Amino acid sequence: MPLDVKLEAPKDELLLGEDMQLKLKLTNTGPGEVSTIRPTIGVTPTFRVVHTDTGAEVLSKGDDSVQRPRPPLKLAIGTPVQHYLTLKEYVTFLVPGTYAVSAIYPYNNNKAKAESNALRLKVRPLACRNLRLDLAHGDLVTGAFINSANEKPDVVLARFAIRAGGGVEGIFPIGKGTLLSAPAKSNPPITRIGNGDWIAWMDGDTLSAVHWLRQAEANPEDKIRLPDAKHSLIAPLFIQPREAGGPRGEGEALVWADRNGTTYLHRVKLQADRKAKLRLASSTPVPGTRPVWSMSYAPSDARPRLLALREAGDVVALSNMPWPEGGLVAEKQLREWRGELVAAGATVRVDDTLRGAMLLRVGSGDDSRLELVGWSVAADGKVEETFREVVPWAPSVPIAVARVKVRITGMPAVLLRKQEGAWSVFDAFGKMMEVPKPYNESKLPLDFVFWGLREVVLIAAETKGGFSVKRMNGENLPPEAT
């Protein structure tokens, strides 16, 4: 056969939904002339995918809805030509299993075809646990979670496209955790870009972290054992903005801990080299009890801060402070509200204004009610209440899950789940909405983000593995206009 086709892959094991780059090598072995075309999405090549456990076979190729004229490729005898292809552009694995994947390449004006060697790929199951999203809005939202389907659970990143034609853009295994790990990702200062991402997680008193660069393998993780007890990692982590000639991916993590009745904040330096390097920078005692909710954020001055809510009796107090460096804590209380905190969330605007909201239980017993309260904190520290509405929820119905998120406009929404499993969304723009079937009774992780400045979009783990990105009417995001 005049055309020899070889297919190479960097690894032979993938998570369901994970992608990788393949190398395709074409060689004219002679004696005749070989003319073909360079591969692009669709048309060339076709992939044969055989599920080796069942023998089921499909022929698969990329999206050929858009085709452009391509000049012929003349192959000289004995001279190899290499191409790099993205697996997911051509092949979709619907279920876990072992597959044989080969490439079928046409040549000589489609009068002949040559088939490559078969790659044997093991596709491992993907089961999401402890999903945490890094943003409430934007074209791309990243989630970090634990893949509980593996005997040694994977720490995984998933990138979700929240735009026309949206969906799961990528699955990236980056380390190993436990079933109790709750990984968190880094955010750079507002309006800036970080040099890659840090992902960290706590297992007992041990903090693990990985530095991950887009389109590259994650650096090997590092671990550090922290002093004290009852550790809780604060999300998001901080990463320095990308600077020309600056250090690669320097970041920090902040961790709550307890010691002899005193609450501490441990500040851990994260450095990226050939391997992640973790170093305890300071341990600072914090007056009072540990907050019932806290969130870190990085304003435009690249000096990370901590936002916190504390409870004392029936009072919820909001405070703000810079990340401590040892010594005294410069915490400033901003405002108090009456009620018991159920959940809270906040986002940061480009002018460093904080937009937040709390779900409060106000009153007691049969006379209690749920109120969704919005607030803003200006860069100068001025606090205003921006929204308040009663959520239609019977006092006798226990809440199993509550997640509050806030648009950059300040309008909040809350995802609620009853103890028996029914999910619903209360959106400040109007009404209580039931989550669409089949996700309304799901026991799997479910979260939401905002598409544009109004619409709530669900990110739902699927029973078959992986995720779906759905509108509240159950439909996918509409395709991109052509």
Helices and strands as residue ranges (DSSP letters): E 3-8, E 13-15, E 21-28, E 34-36, E 46-51, E 57-60, E 73-75, E 80-86, G 87-89, E 97-107, E 112-115, E 119-124, E 128-133, E 140-147, E 154-161, E 167-176, E 184-187, E 197-203, E 206-212, E 222-225, E 229-233, E 237-239, E 251-259, E 262-272, E 276-286, E 293-297, E 305-312, E 315-322, E 332-338, E 340-348, E 354-362, G 365-367, E 369-377, E 383-391, E 399-406, E 412-418, E 423-427, E 432-434, G 439-441, E 446-451, E 455-461, E 467-471
